[in-house]
Amino acid sequence: MSKLGLIDAYLQTDTGRLRDHNEDFVDCREPTSVEDESKNGWLYIVADGVGGADAGEVASQYASEQVIEHYLAHNDESNWGRRLLNAMQEANTDLRQFVANRNDNSRMATTMVAAVIDDEHVFIGNVGDSRGYHWCRDGLIQITRDQSLVAKLLEEGAITEEEALKHPRKNVILYSLGSERLPKIDLFELSWQPGDILVLCSDGLTKHVSDEEMSAIIGRETPQAAANELIQLANQRGGEDNISVVLIRYAAQAAGRVISQAATTTTSGTGRLLLWLYTIVLSLVQSFLILLVWLLLRV
């Protein structure tokens, strides 16, 4: 079933309070027709550039644009999850070549979390520590796993969750696009249904806002209002990094509501005409009865 008119997405990125430039980049590729949708679905990306003065912002934008380009170029691939992974790996090669061509010994890489929507299925590709979540009736569920040193130490039981929050190397990521020939890119698949929301975000949000807080805000607001509130909250708590949020909501029966509203409008117009005619007839009858009573009283 086509999702045109049912997908409500909002993308937002913010520099934060401490950085002087934004190395995050958000992008999307949404279908323009049912045929386009059947070939390519919906693609959303959050990338967090690594490199500081060495142009992390260039890396995040360049890699995102290359992922979209490669993804669209391989629409003969029936497995859209594999198609997304291949596009991310090809973007990694492109970024490495881009850096090599600069010939200035610059370091340029980026994390990335990308989601492809294929009807009732969602594929999420992830490299680094940006995250993908699924909000549903059960609450907010983290789908991706952080590819960071602290996450690995936590998984191995070497540190506790309390120690992880203040670990001196919590910003060290293990994999990224542009940093190695074949980075480890995780792929996740999930099903979603009307009312569900996908969340893609950079670590500039998750280091300041808990999953519970995210869930509450996302559950009560529109995607645009929720994204703005989440960014504002992260900034209020320090805004130590760039902050990016993409919220994608699968609306319930949007097309049906439009048709219903159109039908209601037509019915209402006919109803108003009948009501107007009824009012005129009733007024005439009432006038006639008043005249009749007056004549009887005269007699």
N, C-alpha and C positions, 0 to 999 in steps of 0.2 A: 504494500500500500504506500502511495506517495506521502511523503512528509512535508511537502510544500504547504506552507501556511500553518504547520504544526510545530516547527522548530523556532524557538525564540531564544536567540543568543546575544550575549553582550560581552565585549572584549575591552579590557581596561588595563593600562599600565601606568605606573607612577614612579618618579625618581626616588621618592622617600625623602627623609629629612637630613641625612648625613652625606649622601653622594652628590657630586656636582654634575653628573650626567647619568643617563639611563642606559644600562647594558642589556636590559630585558627587551624582548620583542614579542609581540603577539600578532598572529596572522590567521587568516581563514580562507577557505575556498568553498563557497556555497553554490549549489546548482541553480541554474536559471530556468530550467524546464524539467518536465518529467523524464524526458529522454536523457538529459544531462545527469539527473539524479540517479537513474538506473545504471549509468556508466561509471559515475564517480562518487556518488554519495555526498557526504558533508565532511569537510576536513578542517580541524582546528588545531592551532599550535601555540605553545608557550615555550620560549627559549630564553635562557639566562646566560648571557655572554661571560666568558672567562678571559681575563687578560688585562683588565684595568686600563692603564695608559696605552696598552698595545691593542686597543680597539676591540674590546669584547662586544661592543655594540654593533660593530661591523660583522663580527662572526655570527651573532644571533640572527641578525636580519638576513645575511647572505645564506646561511644554512636553511632558514625557514623558507625562503623563496626557492631555493634549490629543491627542497623536499616537495613542495607543491608542483614544481615543474616536472620532476621525475615521476611523481605519482600520476599526474595527468598523462604523461607520455606512455605509461604502461597500463592502459585501460583494457588490454587484452588478458591481463592476469585475473583469473576468476576468484582467487583467494585474496581478499582485500587486506587481510592482516599481513600476509607475506608481501603484498604490494607496498604496504606502508613501510615495513622493515627494509625492503630493498631500496625504497626511495630515501630513507634515512641513511643507509650505508653509502649510497651514491652521493648524497649531500656531504657526507663525511669526506669522501675522496675529493670532491670538488673543493671543499674548504681547505684541505691539506695542500692541494695544488695552488689554490688562491694565495695561501700564505707563502708557499715556496716561490711563486712568481714575484712576490713583493721584494724578496731578496734583502730583507732588512733585519733578519734574525728575530722577528717579532713572534710573540706567543699569542695564538688566537684560537679559541675553542668555545664551545657552548654546550650547556645542558639542553635537553629538549624533552618535552612531553607532548605527544600528538594523538589526537583522537579522530578516527574515521567512523562515521555512522552509516551502517548498511541495513536499512529497514529496521528490524527489531534488535539488531546486533550492533555492538560497539567494539572496535578494536583500539587499544591504547598502546602506543609504542613509547618507551621511556629509556633515556640514558641520562645519568646524573641524579640530582636530588630535587628537581622540580617534580610536582606530584599530580596524579590524577585520582579523583574521588567520584563516587557514585552516591548521590543523595536519593533516597527512596523512603517508603513508609517505615523501614527499619532504622532510619537515621542516616548519618553520613558514614560511608565505608571507604577507607583508603584502598585503592586498587593497586597502585604502583608500590614498589619497594625502593627506598632510597639507596642509591649506589654511592654511599659515602663511607668514610673510614669509621665514623662514630656508629653508623647503622650496622656495620659489619662487626664491630666490637660488641655492640649490644646484642646482636644475634648470637654471637659466640659465647655470651655470658661473661665477657671480660670486664664489662662495666655495667652499672645499674642505670635505670632510666633517669634517676636524679643526677648521676655523674655525667650522663650524656648531655643533659641540658647545659652544663657549664664546662664541657670538655674543651681544652685549649685548641684542639684541632677539629672542631665540629664543622668547619667550612671546607675541609678537604674532601673532594669528590674522587671517586675511583675511576670513573669513565666519563668521557665527553666526546662530542663530535669535534673532529679536527686535531685531537691530541694523539691519536694512534691510528694505525692502519685499519684495524678491525675492532672498533669498540664493542663492548657487550651491550646490546640493545635488547631490553626485555619487551615481550609482547604479552598483552593481557586481552582476554575476550570476555564480554559480559552481555547479558540481555537486559533491555530496559523496556519500560512500558509507559503509557501516558501518565503524566504527573511527575515522572522522574527527572532528575537534573544531573548533568555531568559537570564536574568542576576540574579545571586545569589551573595550576598556579605555580608561581616560583617560590623559592624558600624565603623570600622577603616577606611573604605573608605568614607562612607556617611557623616561623621563628617567633612571631609575636601573638598569633591568634590560635587558640586551641581548636581541636576538631569539634568539641562540644559547642563552642561559641560559633564556629562556622556553620554548624548544622542548624542552630537556632535562627541565625540571621537568614540563611538561605531558605529555610522553611517558611518564613513569614513575609518575605519581600519578593518583588519582581527581580529578575536577573540583574537589571540595571541598578536598581536601588540596593540590592544585596552586595554587588561588586563594589559600589561606591562606599557603602558602610564598612565593608571589610577593609578596604584600603585606608579609610579614615581611622579605623581602630588601630591598624598596624602603625600608622604614623603617630597616633596619640601615644603609643607605647615605645616610641623611639625612632621608628622608621629607619632602622640601621642599614637597610639594603633597598634596592629597587624592588617594587612590589607589582606583581602582575596577576590578574585574575580573568579567567574566561568561564562564564556560566552558560550552559546550554540546556534549555528546558524543553522537554517533549510535552507539548500542550495536549490537553484532552479534548478531542472533537471540536477543534477550532472551526473547521470548514462547516460542520453541522450547525454551529451557532450562527454563522454568517447567513446560511440558507434560512435558518429559522427566523432570524431578524428580518430578512427580506420578505419572507412570507407574512410575518407579523405586520410589517409596514403596509403591504398590499391589503391585508385583511382590515387593518385599522382604517385605511382610506375608505374602503367600502362601508365599513361600520359607521364611520362618521357621516357618510352620505345618507345611509338609512336612518340614522339617529336624527339628522336634520329634517328629513321628510316626515318622520314620525312626530317630531316636535311641531311642525307646521300643521299637520292633520289634527293633532291633539289641541292645538290652539284654536283652530277653526271650530272643532266640536265644542270646546269649552265656550267659545263666543256664542255659538248657536244656542247652547243650553241656557246661558245667561239671558239671552234675548227672549227665549221661550218662557222662562220664569217671569220675566218682567211683563210680558203680555198677559200671562195668566193672572198676575196680581192686579193688572189694570181692569181685567174683567171682574 
